[in-house]
């Protein structure tokens, strides 16, 4: 809408300068020395929300860093969108690899270089300025709530407690999150799913002590050989996972979804070249992007045992170990798959050894259905400002807060990220393209408008 564009055009330098101010606060949640900065940053977020037109903003203390809650309620009968984001950032180290100070934002080639520029202060601030734009142009169509936490980068240890204790306060018709990336400004995309995780460790014990491989070798099973055989049996020749029941709850992506995903630009030869591999590996029947997005996987993350020091030592070891994880897709449950993995390893262990498999941690997979109102509103919003329909993308990683919100609030989460994979998140020289920042502010009001219309 022209009023939004005009408003942004008139105020865009101020929008940018305000973001730079916010980036100057070193809100590193992991380090206790930054506790005062965390409090200062929460205060700053509160003030910015009030300035943007929120009617009520409160800072909620937690056992860790505070959560900022804000709202603009225009009519209780109208739909409500809850915006989630975080004001904390990753530690900036190693500092010597930064070309400029991590908390001294610099603009170069149209990009803002600073810790938190993209993850997630820059993206949170798009929502604050979108609110201002709608309030100032009198075009707000629905209620908006904000839940901006300060502990995302340390695993959100207090968010779950806060959400379940404040279900009424946070009640909404959808949760909107901009803490992810799109393919590019030319090829916009929306994340429609994230994988979950099951992580276990296995210990295989043979003889009660390390043995001389000359005296005992050939007469006693070697736990490393046994472990290697057990692990090798977990995939079949087509690289399907051979654990009974593993695929039982997997929801197959629809043909339509697979067709749309295939539109994402992808070069097999560049992918191979980048990784230095001659041939790609994976489950038969699926493309590379599908293997990392819509399919569950099982990976060895580490394997050790016996002698690994310098030179040779002829030992028949007593023990062998491995760390094994599975990436999960909807509707697999982390708890169920972890148990399946652990039970399976115990079951296939031959009598030559004893096997102890234990759970490390897990997280649930998440999917935003393409036929949900929230997804449709986001896709329509992208189309309105990019003049192109977004490509649905399934991310290989995990954002556990998505399933937390769905479980506690019973609402779907939609991930509308405006960052790029090349933004160096969590790395030195994190950046956010100013064009992406402005595009976000331009697109978000459309999301609210279309979401309100769909109710
Ligand atoms: Zn983030």
Boltz pocket constraint, residues with backbone or C-beta under 6 A from the ligand:
constraints:
  - pocket:
      binder: B
      contacts: [[A, 86], [A, 119], [A, 120], [A, 152], [A, 179]]
      max_distance: 6.0
